[in-house]
Structure formats: C-alpha cells, structure tokens
Amino acid sequence: MAKTKISNADLVWVFTERLRSFNECAAPISIAIVPNKDSWTAIASRGDRIAHPRCAKRIEQVHKELREIYILAKD
C-alpha cells in the first residue's frame, strides 16, 4: 500500500491530535518529527518522557501506527 505524503507540520498536528485521544496524554507534550534516512521519527523531550511515562508508551504506539500511513513530503 502506498503511503500518503505529508508535511512535517501537518504530521506533528496529526500526531498531537491522536495523542489527545488518550487519557494518559492529557498534559501538553511537545512532539518533534525528525526525518531520517528511510522515513521519520517522532521524539518528545526527556523531561516529558520521564514526567509522563504512560504517555511515552502511547507516543511509541502512535509512532508505529502513523509510520505505516505517512511519509514525509520533501520540503
């Protein structure tokens, strides 16, 4: 299945909206999308991961889900 191309800013928005649907991620957590050789990676600050460990697990889950759907568009 072909992946949908999406801008970095739009992917951050999709990622953030998806996280808001989980109770574990009620607190605002900043997510950065970092392009890499093959695809992209979502990262949160170390402080956010330590302060909200259950949300960190959700970030990993959403990351896996969205990597199957989206590829970053070339800027």
Residue pairs with C-beta under 8 A, 6 or more apart in sequence:
3 68
3 69
3 70
3 71
4 69
4 70
4 71
5 70
5 71
5 72
5 73
6 14
6 70
6 71
6 72
6 73
7 72
7 73
7 75
8 33
8 35
8 40
8 72
8 75
11 33
11 40
11 66
11 70
11 72
12 31
12 32
12 33
14 66
14 70
15 31
15 33
15 42
15 62
15 63
15 66
16 31
18 62
18 65
18 66
19 25
19 29
19 31
19 55
19 58
19 59
19 62
20 26
22 55
22 58
24 52
24 54
24 55
24 57
24 58
25 52
25 55
25 58
25 59
27 51
27 52
27 55
29 44
29 48
29 52
29 55
29 59
30 44
30 45
30 48
31 42
31 43
31 44
31 59
32 42
32 43
32 44
33 40
33 41
33 42
33 72
34 40
34 41
34 42
34 43
35 72
39 67
39 71
39 72
40 67
40 70
40 71
40 72
41 63
42 59
42 62
42 63
42 66
44 56
44 59
48 55
48 56
49 56
49 59
